[in-house]
């Protein structure tokens, strides 16, 4: 442990993309020298693929040193779970049991289709898991970050932008009321009333859940500006970088709550085939392989080049390995403050919980 360069904290580590990122860490010598904290909903339950990767690393990647790592329980739908996990990590970093955090990769994801659920706090589950819980985790862990080279990487999606040609193509935001998500109050987004599921199911019941998924990602993209601005003004935390990356469409389990046809035929067969074929022609196009996207994420978390990456890639939005475009709402400082104040309110963040000076 003493030889570890730093700690990598990865959320959603047992999903398809999470395991691909873990595999990339294990197979890359420089990354394998870091300590890994791999967050899953319940570390006491078997996570077959992740467990196999960890247990067989010395056989699969004999050219690298043994990678010190651990699974930790972190249920983003329960803010108490976030606080407990963060408190444990902070305590261990403070005691020197694990090195300071070099990178936080916010990969955990959740999407609903025919159903709509709320947390025990009365908040929309998609919003809480994809954004609020992960924002709170970052705020609580700032005190344990590598103060010179630390990075926070939000895993994003084109779904956050109703004007993206793919969102336009699938018709998810046809109604004008869904083209703008953030107004002067975050409550409609936080409580899921901005895009509720209809009482009577129709052939387009997927659209409300897709929009809620997209707006949760929009909140994360907003933080590459708002959180970065606040960090830049902090005399201690000013060197920490915040960035977001769209890894493209891949064969993952993000649609696990969808129909059998969507889960198996579309995502596990068609999307997998398109990724293998199209990534050769258009590396940063819509369809990508898990391996390519995992490489892009680890580069965003650690690399200083090529451009647009740099020693401190502050406030950038990546589309794979290139600079991407994001929803203009995320670039609006007024809306950034709305998302921030709503995040403080609905997470219950209090004085003394974060080391960020400008936290209110």
Secondary structure, DSSP 4 states (H G I P E B T S, - for coil): -TT---EEEESSTTSHHHHHHHHHHHHSHHHHTSEEEEEES-TTS--HHHHHHHHTHHHHTTTSPPPPEEEEE--TT-HHHHHHHHHHHHHHHHTTSSPPEEEEEE------SS---B-TTS-BHHHIIIIIHHHHHHHHHGGGB-TTT-EEEEEE-GGG-TTSHHHHHHTTT-SGGGT----S-SHHHHTT-TTPPPSS--TTTHHHHHHHHHHHHHHHHHHHHHHHHHHHT-TTTTT-EEEEEE--B-S-STTTTS-HIIIIIIIIIIHHHHHHHHHHH-TTSSB--HHHHHHHHHHHHH---STT--TT-TT-EEETTEE----GGGG-HHHHHHHHHHHHHHHT--TTS---SS--
